[in-house]
Amino acid sequence: WDDTRPGFSEVDLVQHDGGNSRGFFACTLDATDVATGWTEMRAVLNKAQKHVFAALKHIRQDLPFPLLGIDSDNGGEFINDELVRYCEQERLTFTRGRAGHKNDNPYVEQKNWSVVRRCIGYARYDTLTQVNQLNALYAGYRLFVNHFIPVQKLVTKMRTGNKVKRVFDDFKTPYQRVLDSPQVSQKYKRKFRAIHAQLDLVELKRQVDE
């Protein structure tokens, strides 16, 4: 696991249960690359491993670099034979957080709030139509977030007595961090430069709001 290299992602499910976890409800699979902050989202009808697995493969196709590793929590939607076999076949590093340690996946958990919750909220979604609507939204929202929203990364954290000093790098969009990475091939960079050149920030924001 090399989280300084693009391709190693934390994954998590965001529940859209409206405060009532009974029955079936939609979830969003959130995948965040640790090195660049690139975030992909895909709504699924429920936590069934077949839906989560299909969403993960869909997300992999949209990444601006090869997927190299996955780090998840201990939920059965991730810890299952199908995903383990897939990672072995594709030579993907597969790790998981420690049981009882909620902060083992801080990068994706931060995006659960700043990207998913701030846009989708806390309402309940539990129909196929609503899942399709969420994915229609994510198709534009992912471009807006990754190409135009700058973020900072924590560089160092030092504790002095009771105080913790955090040092962050400069604000950059995930798209810019991908272009700055020497470990992302020119083939991938050319592809995503072409996508970026076709994007209109004002029109994209209008579509997301609509």
C-alpha positions, 0 to 999 in steps of 0.5 A: 500500500503506497498512498503517495502514488495515485491509484490507492483508494479508500472506499465506503458506503454512504447510507440514504436511509432517512434516519431509519435503517430498517428495510432496504434503502439506497447507498452511495459507494464513495471511492477516494484516491488518497494521493490526489483526492480524486473522488468517484460516486455511484449509487446502489439500490442496497448493500448487496455485494453484487450491487457494490461490486458492480459499482466498484467496477464502474468507478474503476473505468472512470478513474484518471489512472489505474486502480492499484489498491482498495482499502475498506471497512469490515462490512460484508459488502466489501469483505466477501469472496467475490471482491477478494477473488477479483482483487487477486485476479486484477492484482489489486492490493486489498486491505481493510480497516481495523475493527473498532477503529472508525478513523482508519479511513479518514480520506473517504470519510471526509468526502462522505460529508464534504462531497456526498452529504453536502449535495445529497443530504440525509433524505431516504431513497429506496427505489430504483428510480431514485437510484437512477436519479442519483447516478444521473446527478453524479455523472455531472457532479463528479466532474464538477468536484474533481475538475473545479473544486480545490482542496488542501492535503495534510502534509505534517501533523506535530503534537506539542503538549496539548496542541496539535499543529497541522501543516497543509499544502497549497489548494489544488483541484484533484485534476491538477494533482493528477497532472502534477503526479509523475507517476500518472502516465502521459496517456492518461493525462492527455485523455483527461486534459481533453475532457477538461478542455470540453467542460464549461464550469458555469454550465456544469454547475447549472446542470448539477443545480437543476 
